[in-house]
Amino acid sequence: MIAIIIKYWAVFLPAFCKTIILLISSAIISLAIGISIGFLRSHNSNQYFRIVFDSITFIFRGIPIYVQLLILYFVIPEIVGFSLSPMLTAIICMGLCSGAYISQIMRGTINSISPGQWLAAYSLGYSKKRAFLHIILPQAIKRAMSAILGELDQLVKTTSIVSTIGVLEITRAATNIVSIEMNPIPTYLAAAILYLVISATLLYITIRIERIQNACM
């Protein structure tokens, strides 16, 4: 396994880096969408807006991400008349799908915070926006941190399916090497090791964050 990685490091290294870029880029989109929609779904008095946001979240959570990827890459370009690169398509698709799950996480954590926190903020002269950003959001993120990092860890596994639209990430690199070596066992085990490295890094970050949170309590 290690011998395969060393022999084909010039193939695995760019694929590993591209997987990291996929993860970080889609995570940024996911967090931005998840936090925003989570807030709007939990504190929006307009019923029609809530129905729209709930419907969008249901669609992205209900359709398998592989199907979403195919729709975004093959179907949408036929409708709008232009296409995106495979890499950009993968980032957008992963970010939107993961954002739907994070919005559900954030909605639950925001709703779990006592309404008295909002009232206390209003009594101090905070607007709704400032109350959310400075008082509610930090508490919600703290409570949801483990679940959010778990969702980001799931994004690592999701990167493997984007090879189907031509993105040269770890799985696609391993498949290309197998076509040369005709020896799938060590090659795919080498790919598994690279995924484990990324997951172990996220796990380490999770543990460190939890320790910091516990120390601050």
N, C-alpha and C positions, 0 to 999 in steps of 0.2 A: 504493500500500500504506500508506504513512505517512499519506496523506490520509484513508484509511478509518479508521485508528486514531484520528486526531485528531477526525474527524467523529463517530465512535461511541465516544469514550473513556468515556462514561457507561455503555456496555454492556461494553466490553472490560475496564475497570478492575476492576469487581466480579468478573468472570469470572477475570481474572488473579489477583486476591487469593484467590479460592476455589480455584484450581488450586494456589497456594502452600500454602494450608491443607491441602488434600488430600495434597500431597506430604509436608509436615512431620508431619502426624498419622499417616499410614500408615507413614512412615519410623520414627517412635518405636515403634509397635507391631511393625514388622518387626524392628528391632534387638533389642528386648526378647525377642521370641519366638525369633529366630534365634540369639542368644547362649545363651539358656537351653536350647533344644532341642539346639543344637550341642554344648553341654557334656554334656547327659544322654545323647546318642547316642554320644559318644566315651568317657565314663567312667561307665557304669552297668553294674554287674556282673549286674543282674537281666535275664535274657534276655527275659522277657516284656515288660518295660518298653521294652527296645530294639526289640522287634518292633512294639510299639504306635507308638512314635515314628517308626520307619522307615516304617511303613504310612501314618501321617498325612502325613509328608513326601512320600511317593510319590504320594498322592492329590492334594495341592495342586500338586505339580510336574507331574503327569500330565494334569490337567484344564485346558483353556484358561481363562485368567482371565475371559474374557468369559462363558463358560458358568457359572463359579463365581458371577459377579455376578448372572446371571439366576436361578440356583438360590437364592441368598441373598435376593434381592429378591422373587421370585415364588413359589418353591416352599416355602421354610422357613416363611414366614408362614401358609401354608395348613395346615402341620403343627402349628405351635405356637399358632396362634390370634391372634397379634399381629404387627405389622409395624414396621420401623424406617424412619426417614426416608431418602430417597435418598442424602443426604450421608453419614450415619452408616453406611449399608450399604456405600457405596463405600470409606470409610476402613477398615472392618473387612475387607472382601474384599481390598483391595490390601495391607493389612498382613499378613494371614494368608498370602497367596500369596507375597509377597516374603519373608516370614519363613521359609518353607520353603526358599527358595533360599539365604538367608543362613545358615541352620542347616547347610546342606551345606558352605558356604564355611568356617564356623567349625569344623565337625567336622574338615575337612581340615587347617586350620591348627593346631588344638589337638593333633591326632595327630602333626603334624610336629615339635612341640616335644619335645626329648629327655626321656625318662623320668627322666633324672638330675636335671632341674629339680624334678620332684615329690619325688624322694628327698631332695634338698638341702633343700627346704622342710620336709619332715617331720622331718628331722634337727634343724632349727632350732626345732621345736616348733609349727609351723603345722598347723592342722587342714586337712582337705581343702578346705573352703570358703574359708578364708583363703588357702591356697596358690593356689587358682584365681583369686580376686579380686585378690590383690596381686602375684602372680608370673607365672602362666600367662596370664591374660586380657590384661594389657597387651602381652605379646609376641605373642599371637595376633591381637589387633586391629591391631597394627603391621604384621604380615605380611599381614593380609587387607584392609588399608585400601583399596588400589586396587580390589580385586574388590568390596568393599562399596559404594564410591562408584559403581562401574560399575552395580551393581544399583539403587542409588538413582536414577541417571540414567535407567535403564530405567523406573523408576516415573513419571518425568515423562511418558514416552510413553504409559504405561498410563492416565494421567488422562483421555486423550482418549476412551476407550471408555465412561466413566461417564455421558456425555451420553445414552446409550441408556435410562437409567432416570430421566432428568429432572434431572440435576445440571447447573446452569448454569455450566460451566467454559469454557475458551477455545474448544474445538471447537463446543460448543452455541451459544455466543454468535455465532461466525462463521456458523453455519448459520442462525440467526435473522436475522442481517444480510443474508445472501444472499437470504432470502425477501422482504426489503424492497427491496433494491437490484437484485436479479436480475442480479448481476454477480459470479460466484463467484471469478474469477481473482484480483483484488486482495484480496478479502476473506480467502480461504484463505491467500494468501501473507502477509497481515498476521498471521494466526493462527500461521503457521510462524515468523515473526519473533519473536513472543512466546515460543514454545517454545524457540527458539534462545537467547533472552536467559536463560531459566532454565538451559538446558544449559550455556551459557557460564559462568554463575555457578558451577555445580557443578564444571566443568572447572577454573576458577580456584582453587576451594577444594582440589581434588585436587592441583593443582600446588604450592600453598602447603604443604599437609600433607606431600607427598613431599619438598620442600626442607627442611622442618623436621626430618623423619625423617633425611634424609641428613646434616644438620648435626649431629645428635645421635649419629651413628654414629662 
